[in-house]
Amino acid sequence: MKHFFTLTFICLFTLAKTQTVAFASDSKVIKDIQRSTTLFMQIGDTTYDNAVKRAVEKYWIITDYDFLIIKSLKIK
């Protein structure tokens, strides 16, 4: 039973570690992300769109951002 728990812990740790990708703060990937513009989609639901817009304006500091308006989006 002890080996089962040890093996389970090792497998879970390995799986958790594979979910992260580490980049140095001066890496090309991070610099490209910082220079990009993040687009947030507005879907036509006023309540949702306004909540997203307020949250982005208040908290988003990573990159420049803009809002993309989708007029023909149909949500099922």
C-alpha positions as CSV (number, residue, x, y, z in Angstrom):
1,M,0.0,0.0,0.0
2,K,2.9,2.3,0.8
3,H,4.3,1.8,-2.7
4,F,0.8,2.6,-4.2
5,F,0.7,6.0,-2.5
6,T,4.3,6.8,-3.4
7,L,3.7,5.9,-7.0
8,T,0.5,8.0,-7.0
9,F,2.2,11.0,-5.6
10,I,5.0,10.8,-8.1
11,C,2.5,10.5,-11.0
12,L,0.5,13.4,-9.8
13,F,3.5,15.6,-9.2
14,T,4.8,14.8,-12.7
15,L,1.5,15.6,-14.3
16,A,1.2,18.9,-12.4
17,K,4.7,19.9,-13.4
18,T,4.0,19.3,-17.1
19,Q,1.2,21.8,-16.9
20,T,3.6,24.7,-16.3
21,V,5.9,26.4,-18.8
22,A,8.6,28.6,-17.5
23,F,10.0,31.5,-19.4
24,A,12.5,34.0,-18.2
25,S,11.1,37.5,-17.9
26,D,13.4,38.7,-20.6
27,S,12.7,35.8,-23.1
28,K,11.5,36.5,-26.6
29,V,8.2,34.9,-26.0
30,I,7.4,37.1,-23.0
31,K,8.5,40.2,-24.8
32,D,6.3,39.3,-27.8
33,I,3.3,38.9,-25.5
34,Q,4.0,42.3,-23.8
35,R,4.1,44.1,-27.1
36,S,0.9,42.5,-28.4
37,T,-2.7,43.7,-28.0
38,T,-5.2,41.5,-26.3
39,L,-8.6,41.4,-27.9
40,F,-11.7,40.9,-25.7
41,M,-14.8,39.8,-27.5
42,Q,-18.1,41.6,-26.9
43,I,-21.0,39.2,-27.7
44,G,-24.0,41.5,-27.6
45,D,-25.2,40.6,-24.1
46,T,-25.1,44.1,-22.5
47,T,-24.7,42.8,-18.9
48,Y,-21.9,40.4,-19.9
49,D,-20.1,42.9,-22.1
50,N,-20.2,45.7,-19.5
51,A,-19.0,43.4,-16.8
52,V,-16.0,42.3,-18.9
53,K,-15.2,45.8,-20.0
54,R,-15.2,47.1,-16.4
55,A,-13.1,44.2,-15.2
56,V,-10.6,44.7,-18.0
57,E,-10.3,48.4,-17.5
58,K,-9.8,47.9,-13.8
59,Y,-7.4,44.9,-13.7
60,W,-5.8,44.3,-17.1
61,I,-2.2,45.6,-17.0
62,I,-0.2,43.0,-18.9
63,T,-0.7,44.3,-22.4
64,D,-2.6,46.9,-24.4
65,Y,-6.2,45.8,-25.0
66,D,-9.1,46.4,-27.3
67,F,-12.6,45.2,-27.6
68,L,-13.9,43.3,-30.6
69,I,-17.6,43.5,-31.3
70,I,-19.2,40.4,-32.8
71,K,-22.6,41.3,-34.3
72,S,-23.5,37.9,-35.8
73,L,-22.6,35.6,-33.0
74,K,-25.3,33.2,-32.0
75,I,-25.0,31.5,-28.6
76,K,-27.0,28.3,-28.2
